[in-house]
Amino acid sequence: MKRSLGVCYYPEHWPQSVWEYDARRMASAGLKWVRIGEFAWSRLEPSEGCNEFDWLDTAIDVLGQNGLSVILGTPTATPPRWMIDKHPDMLAQDRSGRPRKFGSRRHYCFSSQSYLQECRKIVTKLARRYGKNKWIHAWQIDNEYGCHDTTLSYSDAAKQAFRDWLGQKYQSISALNDAWGNSFWSMTYDNFGQVDLPNLTVTEPNPAHVMDFRRFSSEQLSRFNRVQTDILRQYTSADLLHNYMGREVGFDHYDVGQDLDIASWDSYPIGFLSDRLEASPEHRLAYVNQGDPDMQAFHHDLYRSVGRGRWWVMEQQPGPVNWAPFNPAPLPGMVRLWSWEAFAHGAEAVCYFRWRQLPHGQEQMHAGLLRADDQPTEAMSEIAQIAEELSLFPDVDTVTSDVALVFDYESAWAWNTQPQGQDFDYFRLCFCFYRALRRAGLSVDIVSASDNALDQYAVIFAPGLMTIPSQFPRAENGFAGTVVFGPRTNLKDEKFHTKVPLGPAIPKLDIITKFVESLPPNASIDLNGGGQVLHWFEALEGGADVSLRTIDGRPVIASHDQTHYLAGWLNSEGLDRVVELVCKQSNIQIQKMPEGVRRRETNQAIFTFNYTNAPVSLDGQSIPAAGVAWKKAKAN
C-alpha cells in the first residue's frame, strides 16, 4: 500500500475565508489526509436538536476539491454544555466520588445510558449526511480513549451497570462469593444489589473485585465504541479507526480493535520521554530533543498488532508540545526520522498535529506545521523532504519477525491491582524486554497472548503474563520454537487466585516458586557473570536445568529443552545476556547496536535510525545525527 502524509485541522477555529488557502497549502506540502471534526459537537449542535452542518459541508468540500482525503471524527469526546444540564448523570466520577466536570474534554461516563443515546443520535445524523460523501475516506471514532484517566468511572450509572454485569457473569451471589474469596475479612454478600464499586474502602479493596471492575470497565468502553461502529457500518464503506495513546493500558485495545479497520495512535516522543517513561537523568538528557529510541517503535509494533496489520500515526509531534512537565524542541531531522520509523514499522499514513498553532484554549503552546502568524515551522521543510522521498521510494511492507513479544492488557491490570512492589509495572517490564531485543539489532512483533499464529515465531517472550492461555504454543503441542516465560508468569488463575504451589505451573518444566520478593529501588542481586536482578525475584526449586544463577548460586533461568523461565526482572546487562543466550539457541543472528541506533527490516529495505545527536557509522553507512539510512533488504 502506498504510504502517505496527513495533518489534523480544525476549520471551526478559523474563519471560512482561510479554508481554501489552507487546503491549497496542505496539498502543495505533499499532504494527503486531513482529520477534522472530532471536537466540534458544540458547533454541530449548539442547542438540543438544532444542527448546523452547513459549515462542515463547506469545509469537507473545500478540502476534497483540493485533492485531500478527509478523516471525519465523531465528536463524542467533547459533549456540549447543554447536554450536562439535560443529563447531569452522564458525568463520570473519580475514585473519590467527585464528578469530572465540564470545562475540558472526555467528561462522560461510558456506563451512562442517557449519554450513549445522545451519541447514537449525533453519530446517526453524521453517518446519514456524510456516509457516502466522496471526499471522506475514513472515520475516527471518538478521540483518545482512556486519556486523562477516564476508563474507570465510579458513578451511580457505573455502579448499576457493574451489578448487572456481575449478575450475568456469575448468575448467583454464591458463585461470586466463591470466585472473589469473600470468606476473607467477612466480605460475603447476600445479593448483587449489595456490591459496591471498589473505591473509598478503608484499606485496599478485594483484588478480585478490582479485577472484575477493570474487566467490566474495559467492556463498557468497547461497547461504547461498538455502538458507533455499528451505526457507521450501515451508511459507509470507508475505513473506521480510533487514535489510541502511548502507554495507556486501562482497557483492552485488542478488543476495541476487533470493531475497527485500522488502529492509529498519537506519537509524541519528546513529551513521552518527559511524562511517561522511567529513565535516568543521564538518559533523559541524552535524548531530550529526540525522544527515547524505543518508545515510538514499541507502540508502532503494538498498534500494528491491534489493527491486525493496518495502522497509522494519527498525531505525530512536529515541534514542542504543551502538556508534558518540560517541552523541548526536536532536533533538526527528528520529524523526518520519526516519520520514516513509522513507515518502516508498517504505517500506512503519518499525520501531524496540528496544521496551525492556536492562540487560545488549553493547547496554545502546542506547535503546529504553521505558527499562529501563518509562517511555516521547522517541521515543514522536513515534511516536504519526506513527501519527495515517498514519491521516489518503493512501498515498504513489514515482514514477520523471528521474535515475538507478548503484550497482554489483563496482565497489566493484574499487576496494577496487586503489584507486591511499589515500582512493579507491567508495561515497564515488557518495554525492558523490547529494548533489549532492539539493542540486539532485532525486529520484533508484538502480539496478544491469544493470537492464533504464535507458532510462526522462532522465539516468543512472555514476561509477566498473568495466566497462560490453554492454546499458547508449547513443545508438547508440537511447537518447535523457543518460549521465554517470566518473571511473574502464570502466577494467577482467572479468578485472580494465586496458584498453588506458587507458580509458574508450566508443563514439563520441573520448578515451583517457594516465595517471591520485591526489591526496593536501592537494592539489587548480582548475577554470576554480569548483570543484576532488580525490582522482583522468585526463589525457584526443582529439577529443571539452570543456565543462569545469581552470584550466590540461586537459579535465575530454569529450562527444559526450549522452554525457559526467568525468575527475576533483570537490568539491561542481564537482559542482553538472556537475549543472546536464547537467540544463539534458536540460530538467530544478532548484532549489537551502537548506543541510540536502531534497526528495522522490511520486505524491501533495512532501515537504520540514529537517535543520537552525533553522526554514527554502521555497516559501511554514515548516518548523521537524527538521521535515517536504508539499504536493500537481504534476499529471502
C-alpha positions in Angstrom: 0.0 0.0 0.0 1.2 3.5 -0.9 2.4 5.4 2.2 1.1 9.0 2.7 1.2 12.0 5.0 -1.6 14.0 6.7 -2.5 16.6 9.2 -5.1 17.4 11.8 -7.2 20.5 11.1 -9.9 22.4 12.9 -11.9 24.6 10.4 -14.2 25.6 13.3 -11.2 27.5 14.8 -10.6 29.7 11.7 -12.6 32.0 9.5 -14.1 30.3 6.4 -12.1 32.8 4.3 -8.8 30.9 5.0 -10.0 27.4 4.4 -9.3 27.4 0.7 -5.9 28.9 1.3 -5.1 26.3 3.9 -6.2 23.4 1.7 -4.1 24.6 -1.2 -1.0 24.8 1.1 -1.7 21.4 2.6 -1.8 19.8 -0.8 1.3 21.7 -2.0 3.2 20.5 1.1 2.6 16.9 0.0 -0.1 16.1 2.5 -3.0 13.7 1.5 -5.1 13.2 4.6 -6.9 15.8 6.8 -8.6 14.8 10.1 -11.4 17.2 11.1 -14.5 17.3 13.4 -13.5 15.2 16.4 -14.0 18.1 18.9 -16.8 20.0 17.1 -20.0 18.9 18.8 -21.0 22.3 20.1 -20.5 23.7 16.6 -22.5 20.9 15.1 -25.3 21.0 17.7 -25.2 24.3 19.6 -28.5 23.5 21.3 -30.5 20.3 21.6 -31.8 19.2 18.3 -30.6 22.3 16.4 -28.0 21.0 14.0 -25.6 23.2 12.0 -23.9 21.2 9.3 -23.5 23.8 6.5 -20.1 24.9 7.7 -18.9 21.2 7.8 -20.3 20.6 4.3 -18.3 23.5 3.1 -15.1 22.5 4.9 -15.2 19.0 3.6 -15.9 20.2 0.0 -13.1 22.7 0.1 -10.6 20.1 1.3 -11.8 17.5 -1.1 -11.7 19.8 -4.1 -8.1 20.5 -3.4 -7.2 16.8 -3.6 -7.3 16.0 0.1 -8.9 12.9 1.7 -10.9 13.6 4.8 -11.0 11.7 8.0 -14.2 12.7 9.8 -14.2 12.3 13.6 -17.3 11.6 15.6 -17.4 14.3 18.3 -18.3 12.2 21.3 -15.1 13.1 23.3 -16.5 16.6 23.8 -20.2 16.7 24.6 -21.6 20.3 24.7 -22.6 22.2 27.8 -26.3 22.0 27.3 -26.1 18.2 27.5 -24.8 18.3 31.0 -27.8 20.3 32.1 -30.1 17.8 30.4 -28.2 14.7 31.7 -26.2 15.6 34.8 -25.8 11.8 35.5 -23.7 11.5 32.4 -20.6 12.8 34.1 -18.0 10.3 35.3 -16.9 10.3 38.9 -13.3 9.9 40.1 -12.1 7.4 42.7 -13.0 9.8 45.4 -16.6 10.1 44.2 -16.1 13.6 42.8 -17.8 14.5 39.4 -15.5 15.1 36.5 -17.0 18.4 35.4 -17.4 20.3 32.1 -14.6 22.6 31.1 -12.1 20.4 29.2 -12.9 17.1 27.4 -13.8 13.5 27.9 -16.4 14.5 30.6 -18.6 11.4 30.3 -19.1 8.0 31.8 -19.1 5.0 29.4 -22.0 3.5 31.5 -24.3 6.4 31.1 -27.3 5.3 29.1 -28.5 8.8 28.6 -25.2 9.9 27.1 -25.0 6.8 25.0 -28.4 7.7 23.5 -27.2 11.2 22.6 -24.1 9.7 21.0 -26.3 7.4 18.9 -28.3 10.5 17.7 -25.3 12.6 16.6 -23.4 9.7 15.0 -26.5 8.6 13.1 -27.0 12.2 11.8 -23.4 12.4 10.7 -23.5 9.0 9.1 -26.6 9.7 7.1 -25.3 13.0 5.9 -21.7 12.1 5.1 -21.7 8.3 4.8 -21.5 8.4 1.0 -19.5 11.6 0.7 -16.9 11.2 -1.9 -14.3 13.2 -0.1 -14.5 11.2 3.2 -12.3 8.1 3.1 -12.1 7.3 6.8 -13.9 7.9 10.1 -12.3 8.3 13.5 -14.4 7.1 16.4 -14.2 9.5 19.4 -10.7 10.6 20.5 -8.0 9.0 22.7 -10.0 6.6 24.8 -8.6 6.5 28.3 -6.9 9.8 28.1 -6.9 11.8 31.4 -7.6 8.5 33.3 -11.1 8.2 32.0 -11.6 4.5 31.5 -12.7 3.9 35.1 -15.8 5.8 36.4 -17.2 5.5 39.9 -20.6 7.0 39.1 -24.0 5.7 40.1 -24.5 4.6 36.4 -21.3 2.6 36.5 -22.4 1.0 39.8 -25.7 -0.2 38.5 -24.2 -1.4 35.2 -21.5 -3.2 37.2 -24.0 -5.0 39.3 -25.9 -6.1 36.2 -22.6 -7.3 34.6 -21.7 -9.3 37.7 -25.2 -10.9 37.7 -24.8 -12.0 34.1 -21.3 -13.3 34.7 -21.8 -15.2 37.9 -25.6 -16.0 37.8 -25.7 -16.5 41.6 -24.3 -14.5 44.5 -22.8 -17.6 46.0 -20.7 -18.1 42.8 -19.5 -14.5 43.1 -18.6 -15.0 46.8 -16.6 -18.1 45.9 -14.8 -16.5 42.9 -13.8 -13.5 44.9 -12.8 -15.4 48.0 -15.2 -13.4 50.2 -14.8 -15.6 53.2 -11.7 -13.4 53.8 -12.3 -10.5 56.1 -16.0 -11.4 56.2 -16.8 -9.8 52.8 -19.6 -12.1 51.9 -22.6 -10.6 50.0 -26.3 -11.7 50.2 -27.3 -10.3 46.8 -25.8 -8.4 43.8 -27.5 -5.2 45.0 -25.1 -5.0 47.9 -22.0 -5.0 45.7 -20.5 -1.5 45.5 -17.6 -0.2 43.4 -14.1 -0.9 44.7 -13.3 2.6 45.9 -13.4 4.5 49.2 -12.7 1.4 51.2 -10.7 1.7 54.5 -7.7 -0.2 53.1 -7.2 -1.8 49.7 -10.3 -3.4 48.2 -10.5 -7.1 47.4 -8.2 -7.6 44.4 -10.7 -10.0 42.7 -13.3 -7.3 43.0 -10.9 -4.7 41.4 -10.0 -7.1 38.6 -13.7 -7.7 37.7 -14.3 -3.9 37.8 -11.4 -3.4 35.4 -12.8 -6.1 33.1 -16.2 -4.6 33.2 -14.9 -1.0 32.6 -13.0 -2.2 29.5 -16.0 -4.0 28.2 -18.1 -0.8 28.7 -15.6 1.1 26.6 -15.6 -1.5 23.9 -19.4 -1.5 23.9 -19.4 2.4 23.6 -17.1 2.1 20.6 -19.2 -0.7 19.0 -22.4 1.4 19.2 -20.8 3.9 16.9 -19.2 1.5 14.5 -22.4 -0.4 14.1 -24.2 2.8 13.1 -21.5 3.8 10.7 -21.3 0.4 9.0 -24.9 0.9 7.9 -24.1 4.1 5.9 -20.4 4.0 4.8 -17.8 1.6 3.5 -15.0 3.9 4.5 -12.4 2.7 7.0 -13.2 3.1 10.7 -10.4 3.8 13.1 -9.5 5.2 16.6 -6.5 7.1 17.8 -5.0 5.2 20.8 -2.4 6.7 23.1 1.1 5.9 24.4 1.4 3.8 27.5 -2.4 3.6 28.0 -3.3 0.2 29.4 -6.6 0.9 31.1 -8.7 -1.0 28.6 -8.2 -3.9 26.2 -7.1 -2.4 22.9 -7.3 -5.7 21.1 -11.0 -5.9 21.9 -11.7 -2.4 20.7 -9.7 -3.1 17.6 -12.0 -6.0 16.6 -14.7 -3.5 15.5 -12.3 -1.2 13.6 -10.4 -1.4 10.3 -7.3 0.5 11.3 -5.5 1.2 14.6 -3.9 4.5 14.9 -2.0 6.2 17.7 -0.8 9.6 18.8 3.0 9.8 18.9 4.7 12.4 21.0 8.3 11.2 21.5 9.7 14.1 23.5 6.6 14.5 25.5 6.6 10.8 26.4 10.3 10.9 27.5 9.4 13.7 30.0 6.0 12.4 31.0 5.6 8.6 30.6 8.9 6.9 30.9 11.1 5.8 33.7 14.6 6.8 32.8 17.8 8.0 34.5 18.7 11.7 34.4 21.5 10.9 32.0 19.2 9.1 29.6 16.7 11.9 29.6 19.5 14.4 28.9 21.0 12.4 26.1 17.6 12.2 24.3 16.0 15.4 25.5 15.5 16.6 21.9 14.9 13.2 20.3 12.7 11.1 22.5 13.6 7.6 23.7 15.0 5.3 20.9 12.4 2.5 21.6 9.2 4.2 22.9 7.8 5.0 19.5 8.8 1.7 17.9 7.2 -0.2 20.7 3.8 1.4 20.1 4.2 1.1 16.3 4.5 -2.7 16.8 1.8 -2.8 19.4 -0.8 -1.0 17.3 0.1 -2.9 14.2 -1.0 -5.9 16.2 -4.1 -4.2 17.5 -5.0 -3.2 13.9 -4.3 -6.7 12.6 -1.7 -5.4 10.3 -3.2 -2.0 9.4 -2.2 1.0 11.4 -1.5 4.8 11.2 0.1 7.5 13.3 -2.8 9.9 13.6 -1.0 12.6 15.6 2.8 13.0 15.2 4.6 15.6 17.2 6.1 18.3 14.9 7.6 20.6 17.5 7.4 21.5 21.2 4.1 20.3 22.9 2.3 21.9 25.8 1.3 19.1 28.1 4.5 17.5 29.4 6.4 18.6 32.5 9.1 20.0 30.2 8.7 20.6 26.4 11.9 20.9 24.4 12.0 21.3 20.7 13.0 18.4 18.4 16.5 18.3 16.9 16.6 19.1 13.2 15.8 15.9 11.3 13.8 14.2 14.1 10.4 14.8 12.5 11.7 13.0 9.4 13.2 10.2 11.5 10.0 9.7 13.5 8.0 9.6 10.3 10.3 7.1 8.5 10.5 4.9 11.5 6.7 4.7 11.5 6.7 3.7 7.8 9.4 1.1 8.4 7.1 -0.5 11.0 4.3 -0.6 8.5 2.3 2.6 9.0 0.0 3.4 6.1 -0.1 7.1 7.0 1.6 9.6 9.3 -0.5 12.7 10.2 0.9 15.7 12.0 -0.7 17.5 14.9 -1.6 20.2 14.0 -1.8 22.4 10.9 -1.7 25.8 12.6 -0.8 26.7 16.2 -3.8 28.1 18.1 -3.7 31.4 20.1 -6.4 30.4 22.5 -7.5 27.4 24.7 -5.5 24.8 26.6 -3.1 24.0 23.7 -1.9 27.5 22.8 1.8 26.4 23.3 1.5 23.3 21.2 3.4 23.7 17.9 1.9 23.0 14.5 3.2 23.0 11.0 2.4 26.7 10.9 2.9 29.2 13.6 -0.1 31.2 14.7 1.1 34.0 12.5 0.9 31.7 9.5 4.6 31.3 9.0 5.9 27.7 8.5 7.7 26.0 11.3 10.9 24.0 11.0 9.0 20.8 10.5 7.6 21.9 7.2 10.8 21.5 5.3 11.3 18.0 6.7 7.8 17.1 5.7 8.5 18.3 2.1 11.6 16.1 2.1 9.6 13.1 3.3 6.9 13.7 0.7 9.5 13.7 -2.0 11.2 10.6 -0.7 7.8 8.8 -0.5 7.2 9.5 -4.2 10.6 8.0 -5.1 10.9 5.2 -2.6 9.1 1.9 -3.3 6.4 0.8 -1.0 7.7 -0.9 2.1 5.8 -3.6 4.0 6.6 -5.4 7.2 7.8 -8.9 7.3 7.2 -11.5 10.0 10.0 -11.2 12.5 11.8 -14.1 14.1 10.9 -12.8 17.6 7.6 -12.0 19.2 6.9 -10.2 22.5 3.5 -10.9 24.1 1.7 -7.9 25.5 -1.5 -8.6 27.5 -3.8 -5.9 28.9 -5.4 -8.1 31.6 -1.9 -8.8 32.9 -1.3 -5.0 33.2 -4.5 -4.7 35.2 -3.5 -7.6 37.4 -0.1 -6.3 38.5 -1.5 -2.8 38.9 -4.2 -4.3 41.2 -1.7 -6.3 43.3 1.9 -5.2 42.5 3.6 -6.6 45.5 6.1 -3.9 45.0 5.5 -0.2 44.5 7.5 0.0 41.3 6.3 -3.2 39.6 4.7 -2.1 36.4 3.7 -4.5 33.5 4.3 -2.0 30.7 7.7 -1.2 32.1 8.6 -4.8 32.3 7.6 -5.6 28.7 9.3 -2.4 27.5 12.6 -3.5 29.1 12.4 -6.8 27.1 11.6 -4.9 23.9 14.5 -2.5 24.4 16.9 -5.5 24.9 15.7 -7.1 21.7 16.1 -3.8 19.8 19.6 -3.3 21.3 20.5 -6.7 19.7 19.5 -5.3 16.3 16.3 -7.4 16.0 13.0 -6.6 14.5 10.2 -7.5 16.9 6.5 -8.3 16.5 4.2 -7.5 19.5 1.4 -10.0 19.8 -1.6 -10.8 22.1 -1.5 -13.9 24.2 -4.4 -15.3 22.3 -3.0 -14.7 18.8 -3.7 -17.9 16.8 -0.5 -17.5 14.8 2.1 -17.5 17.5 3.6 -20.7 16.3 5.1 -18.9 13.3 7.8 -17.4 15.5 11.2 -18.8 16.3 11.2 -17.2 19.8 8.4 -15.9 22.0 9.0 -13.8 25.0 6.1 -13.7 27.5 7.1 -11.7 30.6 4.6 -11.0 33.3 1.7 -12.9 31.6 -0.8 -13.4 34.5 -2.3 -16.6 33.1 -1.0 -18.6 30.1 -3.9 -19.4 27.7 -4.6 -23.0 27.0 -3.8 -22.6 23.3 -0.4 -21.0 23.9 2.4 -22.7 21.9 4.2 -25.4 23.8 6.7 -28.0 22.8 4.3 -30.8 23.9 1.8 -29.4 21.4 4.3 -29.6 18.6 5.7 -26.1 18.8 9.3 -26.2 17.5 10.3 -22.7 18.7 11.6 -21.3 22.0 9.5 -19.7 24.7 10.8 -17.5 27.5 8.3 -17.1 30.3 8.7 -14.9 33.4 9.2 -13.2 35.6 5.8 -13.3 37.3 4.2 -15.5 34.6 1.2 -17.8 35.2 1.0 -16.8 38.9 -2.8 -16.3 39.0 -5.9 -18.0 37.7 -8.7 -16.2 36.0 -10.4 -15.7 39.4 -7.3 -13.8 40.5 -6.5 -16.6 43.0 -2.8 -17.3 43.4 -1.9 -20.8 42.1 -0.8 -23.5 44.5 2.0 -24.2 44.5 3.1 -20.6 43.9 3.6 -20.8 40.1 4.7 -20.9 37.5 2.9 -24.2 36.7 4.4 -24.6 33.2 4.1 -28.2 31.9 7.3 -30.3 31.8 9.2 -27.5 33.5 10.1 -29.0 36.8 10.2 -26.0 39.0 8.0 -24.3 41.7 8.3 -20.9 43.3 9.0 -21.1 47.0 8.4 -17.4 47.6 8.7 -14.1 45.8 10.3 -10.9 47.0 10.1 -7.3 45.6 13.2 -5.3 45.9 13.3 -1.6 46.8 15.0 0.8 44.2 18.3 0.8 46.0 18.6 -3.0 46.2 19.8 -5.5 43.6 21.1 -9.0 43.3 24.2 -9.6 41.3 24.2 -12.3 38.6 27.1 -14.7 38.1 29.0 -13.4 35.1 27.5 -9.9 35.0 24.2 -8.2 35.3 21.7 -7.7 38.2 18.2 -8.6 39.4 16.1 -5.5 40.1 12.5 -5.0 41.4 11.4 -8.6 41.6 12.9 -12.1 42.3 11.3 -15.5 42.7 13.0 -18.3 44.7 12.8 -21.4 42.5 13.3 -25.0 43.3 13.0 -28.2 41.3 14.9 -30.4 38.8 14.9 -28.2 35.8 18.2 -27.2 34.2 19.7 -23.9 35.3 21.5 -21.8 32.8 21.9 -18.6 34.8 22.4 -18.1 38.5 22.9 -15.3 41.0 26.4 -14.8 42.2 25.5 -16.8 45.3 24.1 -19.7 43.3 20.3 -19.1 43.2 18.5 -20.1 39.9 17.6 -17.2 37.6 16.8 -19.1 34.4 15.3 -22.6 34.7 14.9 -24.6 31.4 13.6 -27.7 29.8 14.5 -28.1 26.2 13.4 -24.8 24.6 11.2 -23.6 27.4 12.8 -21.2 29.8 11.5 -19.5 32.9 13.2 -16.2 34.0 12.8 -15.8 37.8 13.8 -12.1 38.0 13.5 -8.7 36.5 16.9 -8.2 35.1 18.8 -4.9 34.3 19.9 -4.1 30.8 23.1 -6.1 31.0 21.3 -9.1 32.3 18.5 -8.9 29.7 21.1 -8.6 27.0 22.7 -11.9 28.2 19.3 -13.6 28.1 18.6 -12.4 24.5 22.0 -13.5 23.4 21.6 -17.0 25.0 18.1 -17.6 23.6 18.9 -16.3 20.1 22.0 -18.5 19.9 19.9 -21.5 20.8 17.5 -20.6 18.1 20.1 -19.8 15.4 19.0 -16.2 15.2 21.8 -13.8 14.4 22.1 -10.7 16.5 24.1 -7.5 16.0 24.7 -5.3 19.0 23.6 -1.7 18.1 25.6 1.4 18.9 24.1 3.5 21.7 20.9 5.2 20.4 21.0 3.4 17.0 18.1 1.1 16.0 17.2 -1.0 13.0 14.1 -2.3 11.3 13.8 -4.8 8.5 11.1 -4.6 5.9 10.4 -6.5 2.7 12.4 -4.1 0.5 14.8 -2.3 2.8 16.7 -2.4 6.1 16.3 0.9 7.9 18.7 2.3 10.4 17.7 5.2 12.8 20.2 7.3 14.6 18.5 8.8 17.7 21.7 10.4 18.9 22.9 14.0 18.4 26.1 12.9 16.7 26.8 11.1 13.4 27.5 7.3 13.6 28.9 4.7 11.2 27.3 1.3 10.9 27.9 -1.4 8.3 29.7 1.0 6.0 26.9 3.6 6.2 27.4 7.0 7.6 24.3 8.2 9.4 24.0 11.8 10.5 22.7 13.0 13.9 18.9 12.5 14.0 19.3 10.7 10.6 17.8 7.8 8.7 19.6 5.4 6.3 18.4 2.5 4.3 19.8 -0.2 2.1 18.3 -3.0 0.1 16.9 -5.9 2.2 18.5 -9.3 2.1 17.0 -11.7 -0.5 14.6 -14.1 1.1 
